[in-house]
């Protein structure tokens, strides 16, 4: 764990340093995270310094952390220092030497240029495939690797000229991330031939380096034909000529040779980092001891490569925002080489999902669906493993090239008005050694959860691989990756405000900082073996079809007149699937009053508001709704406003079929009570009596008037037009009577009859705020006291027709 701190007497603070890539190798450029615990202040990126490496950039983050881009030197560690409140805090990162790849590169030490090629043998720990190795040469062409019983073989071809030079051949083992390439040197020898003129019979010896060729003997014409080989770095040769007389002569001649250094560039695979490994040798084939080579990509400026060993360098390409192929040119003195950094394996980065038409009709809810996998630059990839489904409808899919096409049928979703099409893709299971660990922290049920995913060099999840976790250098435990390559640990509660979590799987490693109260929101903290790596969803709107049924409802069915009185007209238009149609033309009209324009309600029906017209009378209003499917109608009854009371005046006849038969006048007031339909009645009336009775003395004419005053209760059942009523009252009746016995013999007087009882029933016909009514009643009382008394019933049955004023 890369963790260090400096404690000052005045400030009890710690500077934490971690590397998301997990480890730092010599000469490697990495991103280092810095965070100060219990500092009381935020780290200032401009106050950060590095020793044992080179600081190329730093950036502060919103969570208080700082990213620093550091290129490591060749020492044992990197020291980072930050100034906080004037106090220096330090953290140290140990450097790991470059790993030695389990790979053996066998090439001949020497080869003749006239051969035109050399054979390369590669063997390693475990089986080797052509995808495991990158093989490059400083010149010529490297043929495709071939599988052999022991590993791989390849042929390197070169130009068969006369300039001896070294040939560098290198192999990068992709199975071991972080390991440097293995480089071997082949000394390419040049063969030279020529003729020299000398005396007949002269002997010639050629010396180059430590080697001698000859003696060559001059022929009859004095010509000596010579042939020899030169090795890299041999610039001259000597000719020693001796004749038969003992004379000798020494000549020095130049050999065509190269004095320029040789530069080898090995392009690393993008999944291991966009970097170029470099090796150089001088003209003799010895390791280069001069300045480091420089490289540039695109329009960038040349940057010196970082030294990782003797005559070995590494150059990392800057992030130009494009994951495509990147040309790189490297220069060492007068020597230049060109290479290309290949893009990472084309891995799906998103799912493109669409359907046509954009809006479906419930009468024909069919659509064409198209889905494809696209990489980071937007190019399509083969849709292997791409799955499509619909939430409610049915979807039949076929693969057509780099597309998945589907025929969607939304009949089952038409009633709901929408559906959802879901596309998902999962990374295939990986193989080989772990190459990368993705690590994050998130909030889980038991607290903060560290989630790691172990991937191979192609970015595919590895299943059943052992992963080990540490938190602040303390073991958190070992566990095996699940079916999607994930493994999870719950961090122990407590501790300081920030902790460094590290997870390793074999040589792959990653680190992350877990800050209390600030954890990654995008972490997959729940174990979901079926979780998709890419997910896309589109909503499929299904518009209602043509109107097949129309329902017209009015609430209330009887509208009572009064201030603000309105009725709600609700129209439900249904298509063939029974779904509500809300976008068809609709006209709602009334035979009177005002009907508002229909609006769509929350449930999808259309609602209009009816306001009655002028007039207080009860009446029927015909409401019609016209759609493309036809017209429906219903009736709304408009009732007058509620009656609180009334004043009634009526005229009729009263008769008891014996002594009383007289016109009858009535006036009453009814006032409503809290009980619906019940009212208190106060009334008064008048009727007369004019009857001739037989007596022992002869006929007697009795005349007079009765004035009934009643108090009681009435019960009314009021409909929109017809009102039915019944009541009972207690009656007090003052009266005056006179008796005429014929001639001048008459006498009379007034009196008050004992309380009587009146029962009545009525029917009325509403005319706005008035009413025509008819009433039938029975009045029962006697008048036994007085100058003229009535011993029998002085009331009777009365029938009244009258007029009521309602209020």
ZIKA-V447280 format. One record per run of one state. SS is the DSSP state (alpha for helix, beta for strand, coil for the rest). FROM is the first residue (numbers start at 1). LEN is the number of residues. If there is no record, write none. Layout:
BEGIN
SS	FROM	LEN
SS	FROM	LEN
END
This chain:
BEGIN
coil	1	2
beta	3	1
coil	4	10
beta	14	6
coil	20	5
beta	25	1
coil	26	3
beta	29	9
coil	38	7
alpha	45	3
beta	48	4
coil	52	1
beta	53	8
coil	61	5
beta	66	7
coil	73	4
beta	77	8
coil	85	2
beta	87	8
coil	95	1
beta	96	1
coil	97	2
beta	99	1
coil	100	3
beta	103	4
coil	107	3
beta	110	3
alpha	113	3
coil	116	1
beta	117	8
coil	125	8
beta	133	5
coil	138	3
beta	141	2
coil	143	3
beta	146	2
coil	148	3
beta	151	7
coil	158	6
beta	164	10
coil	174	5
beta	179	1
coil	180	2
beta	182	16
coil	198	5
beta	203	6
coil	209	2
beta	211	7
coil	218	5
beta	223	8
coil	231	5
beta	236	7
coil	243	5
beta	248	7
coil	255	2
beta	257	1
coil	258	4
beta	262	6
coil	268	2
alpha	270	3
coil	273	2
beta	275	7
coil	282	5
beta	287	1
coil	288	6
beta	294	4
coil	298	5
beta	303	2
coil	305	1
beta	306	4
coil	310	2
beta	312	5
coil	317	9
beta	326	7
coil	333	2
beta	335	7
coil	342	8
beta	350	7
coil	357	2
beta	359	3
coil	362	2
beta	364	1
coil	365	1
beta	366	9
coil	375	5
beta	380	2
coil	382	5
beta	387	4
coil	391	3
beta	394	7
coil	401	2
beta	403	7
coil	410	1
alpha	411	6
coil	417	1
beta	418	8
coil	426	10
beta	436	9
coil	445	2
beta	447	9
coil	456	5
beta	461	1
coil	462	4
beta	466	6
coil	472	2
beta	474	7
coil	481	5
beta	486	5
coil	491	7
beta	498	8
coil	506	2
beta	508	8
coil	516	2
beta	518	1
coil	519	15
beta	534	10
coil	544	5
beta	549	7
coil	556	2
beta	558	3
coil	561	5
beta	566	9
coil	575	5
beta	580	1
coil	581	6
beta	587	4
coil	591	3
beta	594	2
coil	596	3
beta	599	2
coil	601	5
beta	606	6
coil	612	7
beta	619	9
coil	628	2
beta	630	10
coil	640	5
beta	645	11
coil	656	5
beta	661	12
coil	673	5
beta	678	18
coil	696	2
beta	698	21
coil	719	3
beta	722	19
coil	741	5
beta	746	22
coil	768	2
beta	770	11
coil	781	2
beta	783	1
coil	784	6
beta	790	1
coil	791	5
beta	796	11
coil	807	1
END
